[in-house]
Amino acid sequence: MTDAPAKPHRVVIVGAGFGGLETVFGLKGAPVEITLIDRRNHHLFQPLLYQVATASLATSEIAWPIRHVLSDRKDVTTLFANVNGVDAKEKRVRLEDGETIPYDTLVLATGARHAYFGHDEWEPFAPGLKTLEDATTLRRRILVAFERAERETDPQRRAALLTFVIIGAGPTGVELAGTIAELAKHTLPPDFRRIDTQKARVVLIEAGPRVLAGFDENLSAYAQRALEDSGVEVVLGQPVTECTADGVTYGGQQLNARTIIWAAGVRASRAAEWLGAPADRAHRLKVNPDLTVPGHPDVFAVGDTVTIAGPDGNPVPGIAPAAKQEGRYVSKVIKARLNGTTVGPFRYNHSGSLAQIGKRKAIIDFGRIKLRGTIAWWIWGIAHIYFLIGLRHRLSVALSWLWVYARDQRAARLITQGSSKVTG
């Protein structure tokens, strides 16, 4: 009688973002059977999501079908499903439709969502930017505002339509503000007859004392000057106290605006609730040095789902390179365990922070080396193109950017999700 062949180690990964996908890549060739679960059928290059929202890029240029990306990985089964819980005792992942998926090792890469700091009722008026659906919704709101202003005869209502408010001056807020200003002042003017799009107001509101607080103070000051030079009104030290369909309130004053974008904060998924595990105020899991969840040595968490200190004692930032490093590390730990060996604790290597401010301006902080202006913009562009998946997407994005750079034209100015009668 021969022994039955050993079953492959079952690895379930929830989330096909940067951390989850990098874990899959790192496990190539390992004696494992991988199940990758995501509520969407595509992997999204989130750092460029704002460029879809501002009509610089098309959705297909920054997203790839997960099944296509992993089509040559016969060890990976992809499930298009929504996870709503984890039974850690039985080692099963619960799907929304009632099905459960067994695991030997679980990797939670569930990402984050918008945080309105106790004011979730603001979301319909001030949508955030985390998904392709968010981006196309914002693109629609921005472009429809100009279209309606073209037909509006009342000066006050027209002014409100041509006022765009971005709440939060982190990288996403700064990049959105700078690009919307360029859209209004350089791309759209030849296309309209009744309005002057150059008179549009772009207002960036930040509760803190400066924009891009995570960057060096000199780079932050340069970014603010560059934004103001491009026509963005920067408001600092003024938290927003109200968001409605008519506008925002900050510093005791009301600003009428029909387009409001939320870029002020994020909250992690419900992964901590699923496991009853410790979390910080943003609901991010507090993990062990090997990225396992306390009390659950067979459960890892990566990316925006977790909080862990970096070498400098500060939390590892919630950016794509960090998630990729964590995913790569987790795959090494899993393989080491299967081989009966160990690896040291996770150590984050910060390779630099980048932010685009406008069409020809960006800032880069590599630690000792800090760059700004046009040369930083070129490096920013090359770095982002490098991390895209596939030669076709790299060429497509590069050509789109060159066209914007040379001609101030954005070909993705499509209003979708309804007709001219649809509101919002």
PELIN-V755358 format. One record per pair of residues at least 24 apart in sequence whose ideal C-beta (glycine too) atoms are under 8 Angstrom apart, sorted by the first residue. I is the first residue (numbers start at 0). J is the second residue. If there is no record, write none. Layout:
[[I,J] [I,J]]
This chain:
[[6,32] [7,31] [7,32] [7,74] [8,32] [8,103] [8,104] [8,333] [8,337] [9,34] [9,101] [9,102] [9,103] [9,104] [10,34] [10,102] [10,103] [10,104] [10,105] [10,106] [10,333] [11,36] [11,92] [11,100] [11,101] [11,102] [11,104] [11,105] [11,106] [12,36] [12,105] [12,106] [12,108] [13,37] [13,82] [13,92] [13,105] [13,106] [13,107] [13,108] [13,109] [13,270] [14,107] [14,108] [14,109] [14,110] [14,302] [14,304] [15,39] [15,42] [15,65] [15,77] [15,108] [16,42] [16,43] [16,45] [16,108] [16,110] [16,302] [16,303] [16,322] [17,45] [17,302] [17,319] [17,322] [17,323] [17,326] [18,106] [18,108] [18,301] [18,302] [18,304] [18,322] [18,323] [18,325] [18,326] [18,329] [19,106] [19,108] [19,301] [19,302] [19,326] [20,65] [20,68] [20,326] [21,322] [21,323] [21,324] [21,325] [21,326] [21,327] [21,330] [22,106] [22,108] [22,301] [22,326] [22,327] [22,329] [22,330] [23,69] [23,72] [23,75] [23,330] [24,326] [24,327] [24,330] [25,326] [25,327] [25,329] [25,330] [25,331] [25,334] [26,74] [26,330] [26,333] [26,334] [27,72] [27,74] [29,330] [29,333] [29,334] [29,337] [30,337] [31,74] [31,333] [31,337] [32,74] [32,76] [33,72] [33,74] [33,75] [33,76] [34,75] [34,76] [34,77] [34,78] [34,100] [34,102] [35,65] [35,69] [35,75] [35,76] [35,77] [35,78] [36,77] [36,78] [36,80] [36,82] [36,92] [36,94] [36,100] [37,65] [37,77] [37,78] [37,79] [37,80] [38,79] [38,80] [38,81] [38,82] [39,79] [39,130] [39,131] [40,64] [40,65] [40,66] [40,79] [41,65] [41,131] [42,68] [42,388] [43,130] [43,131] [44,386] [44,387] [44,388] [45,129] [45,319] [46,318] [46,319] [46,383] [47,383] [47,396] [48,128] [48,129] [48,130] [48,131] [48,133] [48,134] [49,128] [49,134] [49,171] [49,174] [49,175] [49,178] [50,178] [51,131] [51,134] [51,135] [51,138] [51,411] [52,128] [52,133] [52,134] [52,135] [52,137] [52,138] [52,141] [52,175] [52,260] [53,138] [53,141] [53,175] [53,178] [53,179] [53,182] [53,409] [54,138] [54,141] [54,142] [54,182] [54,186] [54,409] [54,411] [54,412] [54,413] [55,178] [55,399] [55,400] [55,403] [55,409] [55,411] [56,396] [56,399] [56,411] [57,399] [57,410] [57,411] [58,131] [58,134] [58,135] [60,392] [60,395] [60,396] [60,399] [61,387] [61,392] [61,396] [62,131] [63,388] [63,389] [63,392] [68,388] [82,109] [84,273] [85,270] [85,273] [85,274] [85,298] [87,274] [87,295] [87,298] [90,297] [102,297] [103,297] [104,297] [104,298] [104,299] [104,333] [105,297] [105,298] [105,299] [106,298] [106,299] [106,300] [106,301] [106,326] [106,329] [107,270] [107,284] [107,292] [107,298] [107,299] [107,300] [107,301] [107,304] [108,300] [108,301] [108,302] [108,304] [108,322] [108,326] [109,267] [109,268] [109,269] [109,270] [109,302] [109,304] [110,267] [110,268] [110,302] [110,303] [110,304] [111,265] [111,266] [111,267] [111,268] [111,281] [111,283] [111,303] [111,304] [111,317] [112,265] [112,266] [112,267] [112,268] [113,261] [113,264] [113,265] [113,266] [114,263] [114,264] [114,265] [114,266] [114,281] [115,261] [115,264] [116,263] [116,264] [118,242] [121,242] [121,261] [122,261] [124,242] [124,243] [124,244] [124,259] [125,164] [125,166] [125,242] [125,247] [125,259] [125,260] [125,261] [126,260] [126,261] [127,260] [127,261] [127,262] [128,171] [128,175] [128,260] [128,261] [128,262] [129,265] [135,415] [135,416] [136,416] [136,423] [137,260] [138,411] [138,413] [138,414] [138,415] [139,414] [139,415] [139,416] [139,417] [139,423] [140,258] [140,423] [141,179] [141,182] [141,258] [142,412] [142,414] [143,414] [143,419] [143,423] [144,257] [144,258] [145,183] [145,187] [145,191] [145,194] [145,196] [145,199] [146,414] [146,419] [147,257] [148,194] [149,191] [149,192] [149,193] [149,194] [150,193] [155,255] [157,194] [158,200] [158,255] [159,245] [159,246] [159,255] [159,256] [159,257] [160,257] [160,258] [161,194] [161,196] [161,198] [161,199] [161,200] [162,199] [162,200] [162,202] [162,246] [162,254] [162,255] [162,256] [162,257] [162,258] [163,199] [163,200] [163,201] [163,202] [163,256] [163,258] [163,260] [164,202] [164,204] [164,246] [164,247] [164,254] [164,256] [164,258] [164,259] [164,260] [165,201] [165,202] [165,203] [165,204] [165,259] [165,260] [165,262] [166,204] [166,239] [166,242] [166,247] [166,259] [166,260] [166,261] [166,262] [166,263] [167,204] [167,205] [167,261] [167,262] [167,263] [167,264] [168,203] [168,204] [168,205] [168,207] [168,209] [168,210] [168,211] [168,212] [168,233] [168,235] [168,262] [169,211] [169,212] [169,213] [169,262] [169,263] [170,211] [170,213] [170,354] [171,262] [172,203] [172,205] [172,210] [172,260] [172,262] [172,263] [173,203] [173,210] [173,211] [173,222] [173,226] [173,354] [173,356] [174,354] [174,355] [174,356] [175,260] [175,262] [176,201] [176,203] [176,226] [176,231] [177,225] [177,226] [177,229] [177,231] [177,355] [177,356] [177,357] [177,360] [178,355] [178,357] [180,226] [180,229] [180,230] [180,231] [180,357] [181,229] [181,357] [181,358] [181,407] [182,409] [183,230] [184,229] [184,230] [185,358] [185,407] [186,407] [186,408] [186,409] [186,412] [200,232] [200,256] [201,230] [201,231] [201,232] [202,231] [202,232] [202,234] [202,254] [202,256] [203,231] [203,232] [203,233] [203,234] [204,234] [204,237] [204,239] [204,247] [204,249] [205,233] [205,234] [205,235] [205,236] [205,237] [206,236] [206,237] [206,238] [206,239] [206,263] [207,235] [207,236] [208,235] [208,236] [209,235] [210,235] [211,354] [211,362] [213,316] [213,352] [214,352] [214,354] [214,362] [214,364] [215,364] [215,369] [217,369] [218,362] [218,364] [218,369] [218,371] [221,362] [221,371] [222,354] [222,356] [222,362] [225,356] [225,357] [225,360] [226,356] [226,357] [229,356] [229,357] [239,263] [265,303] [265,317] [267,303] [267,304] [267,305] [268,303] [268,304] [270,300] [270,304] [274,298] [278,306] [279,306] [281,306] [288,344] [288,345] [289,332] [289,342] [289,344] [289,345] [290,325] [290,328] [290,329] [290,332] [290,345] [299,329] [299,332] [299,333] [301,325] [301,326] [301,329] [302,326] [307,345] [307,347] [309,347] [309,349] [310,346] [310,347] [315,347] [316,349] [316,352] [318,352] [319,386] [320,350] [321,347] [324,348] [353,378] [353,379] [353,382] [354,379] [355,379] [358,403] [358,404] [358,407] [359,404]]
